[in-house]
Each structure stands twice: as structure tokens, then as C-alpha cells.
């Protein structure tokens, strides 16, 4: 432990909304809770909650969430108020604004990353 107390890991187990692997959703999504994308989303996604993108999932549009666990594809800018985790199968094409980031070996990120502290507001705040 380096500084302060250890933060608990985000809970991605409870899913409120699921976009299945055979589903293509076009349009904006806003809301709260936990969303899992295993299909294709073409549009903006802005939630106060957690987002999981499965290995076959993809989002074409800007994404904003509290925590994101990405194993799929994001083609758009990403804004995360807490933690972004990019797994080895993930691909992100866009700029990232984040407080904490984990990039596993094999993940592909093309863009700029701006790390912010808890004292700094996110771009949309």
C-alpha cells in the first residue's frame, strides 16, 4: 500500500441492463446502474454507474461512466470518474479522461490519456 487506504474494486456482477451479443442498438443511452454490452451500441452512452464491455461487445460513440471494465472495442472518447480497466482483448480508439487506469498487456489504446486527481473535475463536471 502506497498512500492512504485501499479502495474496493468496482462491482460488475450485478447487471441492470444487458445488450446481448446478437443485438445492435442505435441511439443514446443515459441512466444509472450497471450496463453490460456484449452486442453493438452505435451512439453515446452516459451512466452514473458501471459499464462492462464483453469480448464481443463494441461501442461506436463517446462513453461516460463511473467505472468501466473493457474487454471489447470502444471507438470514441471515454470519460471515467473512477477506474478504467482495459483487458488484453480490448481496443480503445479515442481520448481518455480518467482518475485510475489499468491497462493489461495486449490491450490496444490509440489516443490521448488525461489523468485527473480527486481535486480536479472531469471535463463534463
C-alpha positions in Angstrom: 0.0 0.0 0.0 1.4 3.3 -1.0 -0.9 6.1 0.1 -4.0 6.0 2.3 -6.4 3.2 2.4 -7.1 0.6 -0.3 -10.1 1.3 -2.5 -12.6 -1.5 -3.0 -12.8 -2.9 -6.5 -15.9 -1.9 -8.6 -18.8 -4.4 -8.5 -19.6 -5.5 -12.1 -21.5 -8.7 -11.1 -25.0 -7.1 -10.7 -26.3 -6.2 -14.2 -29.2 -3.8 -14.6 -29.2 -3.6 -18.4 -27.8 -6.0 -20.9 -27.2 -5.5 -24.6 -26.9 -9.1 -25.8 -24.3 -10.4 -28.3 -26.9 -10.7 -31.2 -28.2 -7.1 -30.6 -27.4 -3.9 -32.4 -28.7 -0.8 -30.5 -28.6 2.6 -32.2 -29.2 5.7 -30.1 -28.1 7.4 -26.9 -28.3 5.6 -23.6 -28.4 7.6 -20.3 -29.2 6.3 -16.8 -27.7 4.6 -13.8 -26.8 1.2 -12.5 -24.6 -1.4 -14.2 -24.8 -1.9 -18.0 -23.2 -4.8 -19.9 -22.6 -4.6 -23.6 -22.0 -7.9 -25.4 -23.5 -6.7 -28.7 -23.1 -3.5 -30.7 -24.0 0.0 -29.5 -23.9 2.8 -32.0 -24.4 6.0 -30.0 -23.5 7.9 -26.9 -23.6 6.1 -23.5 -23.6 8.2 -20.3 -24.4 6.5 -17.0 -23.9 7.0 -13.3 -22.7 3.5 -12.6 -20.6 0.8 -14.0 -20.1 -0.4 -17.6 -18.8 -3.8 -18.8 -18.0 -4.4 -22.4 -17.6 -8.1 -23.2 -15.1 -9.5 -25.7 -17.6 -9.4 -28.5 -19.1 -6.1 -27.4 -18.4 -2.8 -29.2 -19.4 0.9 -28.8 -19.2 3.4 -31.6 -19.6 6.7 -29.7 -18.5 8.6 -26.7 -18.7 6.8 -23.3 -19.1 8.2 -19.8 -19.4 6.1 -16.6 -18.1 5.7 -13.1 -16.2 2.5 -13.8 -15.5 0.7 -17.0 -14.3 -2.9 -17.5 -13.5 -3.2 -21.2 -12.7 -6.5 -23.0 -14.2 -5.3 -26.3 -14.0 -2.3 -28.5 -14.7 1.4 -27.9 -14.4 3.8 -30.9 -15.0 7.2 -29.2 -13.8 9.3 -26.3 -14.0 7.8 -22.8 -14.6 9.7 -19.5 -14.4 7.7 -16.3 -14.9 9.2 -12.9 -13.1 6.4 -11.1 -11.5 3.3 -12.8 -11.0 2.1 -16.3 -9.7 -1.4 -16.8 -8.6 -2.5 -20.3 -8.1 -6.3 -20.6 -5.8 -8.0 -23.2 -8.7 -8.3 -25.7 -9.7 -4.7 -25.5 -9.2 -1.9 -28.1 -9.9 1.8 -27.5 -9.7 4.3 -30.3 -10.2 7.8 -28.7 -9.1 10.1 -25.9 -9.5 9.1 -22.3 -10.1 11.2 -19.2 -9.8 9.1 -16.1 -8.9 9.1 -12.4 -7.4 5.5 -12.3 -6.4 3.2 -15.3 -5.3 -0.4 -15.6 -4.0 -1.5 -19.0 -3.3 -5.2 -19.3 -0.6 -6.5 -21.6 -2.1 -6.9 -25.1 -4.7 -4.2 -24.8 -4.6 -1.6 -27.6 -5.2 2.1 -26.9 -4.9 4.7 -29.6 -5.4 8.3 -28.4 -4.5 10.6 -25.6 -5.0 10.0 -21.9 -5.5 12.7 -19.3 -5.2 11.5 -15.7 -7.1 13.6 -13.1 -6.9 13.7 -9.3 -9.9 13.7 -7.0 -9.4 17.5 -6.7 -9.8 18.0 -10.4 -13.2 17.9 -12.0 -13.9 15.8 -15.1 -14.4 17.6 -18.3 -18.2 17.4 -18.1 -18.5 18.4 -14.4 
